[in-house]
Amino acid sequence: MASFCSSLIISLGLFVLVLGSGNASLSIDFYYNSCPKLFDTVKCTVESAILKETRMGASLLRLFFHDCFVNGCDGSILLDDTSSFTGEKNAKPNRNSVRGFEVIDNIKSAVEKVCPGVVSCADILAIAARDSVSILGGSSWDVKLGRRDAKTASQSDANNDIPPPTSNLNQLISTFNALGLSTKDLVALSGGHTIGQARCTTFRAHIYNETNNIDNSLARMRQFNCPRTSGLGDNNLAPLDLQTPTSFDNKYFNNLIQKKGLLHSDQQLFNGGSTDTIVQGYTTNPTSFYSDFVNAMIKMGDISPLTGSNGQIRNNCRRVN
């Protein structure tokens, strides 16, 4: 990776910016003329971040999820609170949980050096999510681009729109369907939990109160580092995928069949309901999971983007220009 980043830095010195025209729809070649070094620049920074901390790949993927689920993929999750609005960072699903903001800052700074004022923070989130999956062993895909950045954010919307880990299957299906995502998309996107970790506070009730819906050995293992009493060890971490927590693969679904889903909402996907057959299919056919995950990520990235003259291109992802 050092040689990749070094060669990129050298090539940037030779880069001449050519501004492209506006576009009111998303396309994979949106920055082809206006920022031809965009993908290399983002990937270099994402690779460096994951090399320092493997977990960061999952964190960047999650940032994109939580952004898109609240008023669309508009970079609103990145905004700090201001006197005029209370943003999403401290909403219940995000507080002490969503992370990776400094990595996005680093990507934005690097991109601004090669094409200032051109690439939105919302698009940077989309590319960083794709690169994270690919770097950790998953598929890659062409990311549709052309999003612009929101000029406000809503903590209340984040509290209401992001499905909590206590959700049952019907609630999950309803939430995803409301955003134009199918039940198959729900299961495939949940497969993103093949990487990353969760805090004790998100799975405490599952490991202590749902003895019929979790493997006993897993429950005992997680109880060791997650005390029953609320307030004790709330931020202690456990891998979402028991088998290969730093590799993007289909082992998450094998866990579900063995009742080894860490979150209540995870295990709901294989609990005698309508999604059981999808989960079973992904355990035996990883290729179908990878394909469905990519398709679902592209669909999720299409949720209510700001395009054309709507929104803005932020200079700093944390604040409105």
ZIDARA-V929284 format. One line per field, one symbol per residue. ss: DSSP state (h for helix, s for strand, l for the rest). A space follows every 50 residues. Layout:
BEGIN
ss->???
END
This chain:
BEGIN
ss->lhhhhhhhhhhhllllllllllllllsllllllllllhhhhhhhhhhhhh hhlllhhhhhhhhhhhhhlllllllhhhllllllllllllllllllllll hhhhhhhhhhhhhhllllllhhhhhhhhhhhhhhhlllllllllsllssl llllhhhhhhhlllllllhhhhhhhhhhllllhhhhhhhhhhhhllsssh hhhhhhhhhlhhhllhhhhhhhhlllllllllllllssslllllllllll hhhhhhhllllllhhhhllllllllhhhhhhhhhlhhhhhhhhhhhhhhh hllllslllllslllsllsll
END
